[in-house]
Structures are given as structure tokens and as C-alpha cells.
Amino acid sequence: MKDFAGRTAVITGGGSGFGREFARIAASLDMNIVLADVQQDALDAVVAELQAAGARVLALKVDVSKGDQVEALAAATDATFGATHLLFNNAGVGSGGLIWETSVRDWEWVLGVNVWGVIHGLRAFVPRMLAAADSDAAYRGHIVNTASMAGLLNAPNMGVYNVSKHAVVSMTETLYQDLTLVEAPIGSSVLCPYFVPTGIGDSHRNAPGDITAEAATPSTKAQQLMSAKAVGSGKVTAADVGTLVFEAIRDDRFYVFSHPHALGNVETRMKDIVGMHNPSDPFAARPDVRSRLRASIADFAAQVAGSASV
Ligand SMILES: NC(=O)c1ccc[n+]([C@@H]2O[C@H](COP(=O)([O-])OP(=O)(O)OC[C@H]3O[C@@H](n4cnc5c(N)ncnc54)[C@H](O)[C@@H]3O)[C@@H](O)[C@H]2O)c1
């Protein structure tokens, strides 16, 4: 997709982080912008910023894990701007902990947003984009799904997130094959960021009310602490990632990496698979990460034991 002015971009998770940067770039390219987010105040702030800059914006409070809400988003987009050209299935949340300690509610929440959110986005929008292409030979579209390096690696204590992002990589690679199969003029890309400072480390701000901090286990708490630190200390910015993604859309490139130097870990994983070796440590270059994680889980466990004995 090379022409953006006057076309329409739909962005889920548009109230913060990468989604907000996609919206800023889309506005600078004179696109119509549709923002969806579950957090109303974040959405309002981005709408105010974009409208002050003269952008045409439709914003809807949407929980992407709910199919009827995503369908309503697609219908509202049609009614307001007509065809969708650029779709960002980007909303996502982070959580972790030892895989056997992750609660059923945590699995449901993370898979609901990160996996079902993308499924609903594809089911609601792709048929409409194909119909737009059928009725206009000049139509060009592109779909960007936000996965993660966690969709290509399996670091310890991050099971629920790893599983969700592997699913997004799989869905997007399949989407690419399916769009090619039907010869659609619609490109696709999968964004796999490493640690980039955004609101992801504070994802629980949008967790359903029955997922409480009190229910967290030592491993869950340790993961939240580690992730918040890793994300907060990232040097590549969300704006940098936004620029990379729009370059990929223009150049019709599928894989988008914020930290290509981290791909050595992916190569090692692939070599383990084809060589039938047991899985290597994905943080092999940083053995301190594993030992700090182990110590942090032990610290939180000691705190729990201490408070139980008081
Ligand atoms: N920042 C990183 O280091 C990093 C790394 C890898 C992948 N990612 C992925 O990037 C994507 C964007 O996250 P971000 O880093 O910009 O974090 P962020 O928290 O700044 O933005 C995520 C947005 O999604 C929204 N959201 C959460 N649940 C939602 C729901 N149910 N329905 C609709 N919107 C919802 C949030 O309100 C927020 O505005 C996510 O898919 C995340 O998993 C981030």
C-alpha cells in the first residue's frame, strides 16, 4: 500500500503506546482514523490531540475480546468513512507467571484480548476489505497484527503471553498465505517488538475486576516486576516502531522487528528444533536474567510466607 491520504486506518489499542503512534502517523498522512480502545480516558486524550491537529477521527470504546463489539466497530467505520484500507489489530495485554500457576481467569483475559481480539478483527474487517477490493480495481489495503518477540521465543515465566503471541504470528503468517491464495490486493505484516517503553508493563489497569492483585502468585508478581523494568528501560521508542511499521506497509514487508539483533535467539530456537536439541535458554546471553527471576520469585514467596505467619 503506497497511498494513504484520504484512506481509512482502524487501530485497536489506539489509546496508548504503539496504537497512539500509528494514529499520529496516520494523521500526518491525512488518513481518516478510527480508534478503538477499552480505556475511555486514554481514548479521549488521543482524540483531542488528533482533532486539535485537524485529523478526522472516529473513536469507540471497544473491548476487542468481544466479537459483537468488534463487529459494531467495523459497521461504524463503514457508516462513517466507507471502506477500511489499513487495519491494525494491535490491542494487547501482558501477564505472566509459572505456566501451571496461571489462573484460568488470567488465561481467559490474555487469550481473550491478544488472540480473540485479532480473530474478531480479521473476521469483522477482512470480508469488508475484500468486498471493497471487488468493487474498486484501484483498492489497496494492508493489515498489521501486533505480536511480539514472545511469539517467536519461549522465555520462562511468560507462558500465557508466549502462547498468545505465538498464536498471533501463526494467524498472521496464515493470513498472508490466504490473502495470496485468493489474490487479494491486501498486504499483511506481523509486528514483533522486543521491550519498548509503553503502558504494557501496567496492563492490569484494564484487567476485568475479578482479576485482582491479591490473587497473584509469587511468580506472577515477579514477572510483573521484571517486565515493567525491562519495558521501562527499552531504548527504542514507540514512535520509532511506528515509523518502522509504516515503512514496512509501504514496502510490503511482512516481518517487522524493533530489535533485529535479538533474532539470534530465534535462529538458535530454530536450530534446536531442526537439530532435535532440547530448548536453549532464550536469555543465554544474559544468564543474570534467569538468576534474578529465580531470586525474585523466592523473595515474593518469602513475603507470602512471612505475612501468613504474622
Ligand atoms: N511494549 C512492548 O515492549 C511490547 C513488546 C511486544 C509486544 N507488544 C504488544 O504491542 C501491543 C500494543 O501494546 P503497547 O506496548 O503499546 O501497550 P499499551 O498498554 O501502551 O497499549 C495497549 C492498548 O491496548 C488497550 N487495550 C487493553 N485491553 C484492551 C481490550 N480488551 N480491548 C481494547 N483495547 C484494549 C489499552 O487500553 C492500551 O491503550 C500489544 O499487543 C502488546 O502485546 C508490546
The ligand as an SDF file (V2000), in Angstrom:
LIG
                    3D

 44 48  0  0  0  0  0  0  0  0999 V2000
    5.7960   -2.5120   24.5790 N   0  0  0  0  0  0  0  0  0  0  0  0
    6.4050   -3.6600   24.4100 C   0  0  0  0  0  0  0  0  0  0  0  0
    7.5180   -3.8690   24.8930 O   0  0  0  0  0  0  0  0  0  0  0  0
    5.7430   -4.7290   23.5780 C   0  0  0  0  0  0  0  0  0  0  0  0
    6.5300   -5.8210   23.1800 C   0  0  0  0  0  0  0  0  0  0  0  0
    5.9370   -6.8070   22.4150 C   0  0  0  0  0  0  0  0  0  0  0  0
    4.6190   -6.7070   22.0270 C   0  0  0  0  0  0  0  0  0  0  0  0
    3.8620   -5.6410   22.4360 N   0  0  0  0  0  0  0  0  0  0  0  0
    2.4610   -5.5820   22.0090 C   0  0  0  0  0  0  0  0  0  0  0  0
    2.1660   -4.2910   21.4950 O   0  0  0  0  0  0  0  0  0  0  0  0
    0.7440   -4.1100   21.5110 C   0  0  0  0  0  0  0  0  0  0  0  0
    0.4100   -2.7130   21.9930 C   0  0  0  0  0  0  0  0  0  0  0  0
    0.8180   -2.6130   23.3530 O   0  0  0  0  0  0  0  0  0  0  0  0
    1.6640   -1.3760   23.9030 P   0  0  0  0  0  0  0  0  0  0  0  0
    3.0290   -1.8980   24.1900 O   0  0  0  0  0  0  0  0  0  0  0  0
    1.5000   -0.1980   23.0560 O   0  0  0  0  0  0  0  0  0  0  0  0
    0.9660   -1.2180   25.3530 O   0  0  0  0  0  0  0  0  0  0  0  0
   -0.0650   -0.1030   25.8890 P   0  0  0  0  0  0  0  0  0  0  0  0
   -0.5820   -0.6600   27.1730 O   0  0  0  0  0  0  0  0  0  0  0  0
    0.6070    1.2170   25.8970 O   0  0  0  0  0  0  0  0  0  0  0  0
   -1.2100   -0.0890   24.7840 O   0  0  0  0  0  0  0  0  0  0  0  0
   -2.1420   -1.1400   24.6810 C   0  0  0  0  0  0  0  0  0  0  0  0
   -3.5240   -0.5330   24.4680 C   0  0  0  0  0  0  0  0  0  0  0  0
   -4.4710   -1.6140   24.3630 O   0  0  0  0  0  0  0  0  0  0  0  0
   -5.6180   -1.2500   25.1060 C   0  0  0  0  0  0  0  0  0  0  0  0
   -6.3720   -2.4460   25.5000 N   0  0  0  0  0  0  0  0  0  0  0  0
   -6.1120   -3.3230   26.5040 C   0  0  0  0  0  0  0  0  0  0  0  0
   -7.0810   -4.2400   26.5770 N   0  0  0  0  0  0  0  0  0  0  0  0
   -7.9670   -3.9590   25.5900 C   0  0  0  0  0  0  0  0  0  0  0  0
   -9.1740   -4.5510   25.1700 C   0  0  0  0  0  0  0  0  0  0  0  0
   -9.6830   -5.6350   25.7950 N   0  0  0  0  0  0  0  0  0  0  0  0
   -9.8270   -4.0110   24.1270 N   0  0  0  0  0  0  0  0  0  0  0  0
   -9.3570   -2.8910   23.5030 C   0  0  0  0  0  0  0  0  0  0  0  0
   -8.2130   -2.2720   23.8830 N   0  0  0  0  0  0  0  0  0  0  0  0
   -7.5210   -2.8110   24.9130 C   0  0  0  0  0  0  0  0  0  0  0  0
   -5.0710   -0.4970   26.3060 C   0  0  0  0  0  0  0  0  0  0  0  0
   -6.0700    0.3040   26.9440 O   0  0  0  0  0  0  0  0  0  0  0  0
   -3.9650    0.3240   25.6750 C   0  0  0  0  0  0  0  0  0  0  0  0
   -4.4280    1.5790   25.2360 O   0  0  0  0  0  0  0  0  0  0  0  0
    0.1880   -5.2400   22.3810 C   0  0  0  0  0  0  0  0  0  0  0  0
   -0.3910   -6.2170   21.5560 O   0  0  0  0  0  0  0  0  0  0  0  0
    1.4180   -5.7830   23.0740 C   0  0  0  0  0  0  0  0  0  0  0  0
    1.2620   -7.1330   23.4570 O   0  0  0  0  0  0  0  0  0  0  0  0
    4.4010   -4.6640   23.2150 C   0  0  0  0  0  0  0  0  0  0  0  0
  1  2  1  0
  2  3  2  0
  2  4  1  0
  4  5  1  0
  4 44  2  0
  5  6  2  0
  6  7  1  0
  7  8  2  0
  8  9  1  0
  8 44  1  0
  9 10  1  0
  9 42  1  0
 10 11  1  0
 11 12  1  0
 11 40  1  0
 12 13  1  0
 13 14  1  0
 14 15  2  0
 14 16  1  0
 14 17  1  0
 17 18  1  0
 18 19  2  0
 18 20  1  0
 18 21  1  0
 21 22  1  0
 22 23  1  0
 23 24  1  0
 23 38  1  0
 24 25  1  0
 25 26  1  0
 25 36  1  0
 26 27  1  0
 26 35  1  0
 27 28  2  0
 28 29  1  0
 29 30  1  0
 29 35  2  0
 30 31  1  0
 30 32  2  0
 32 33  1  0
 33 34  2  0
 34 35  1  0
 36 37  1  0
 36 38  1  0
 38 39  1  0
 40 41  1  0
 40 42  1  0
 42 43  1  0
M  CHG  2   8   1  16  -1
M  END
$$$$
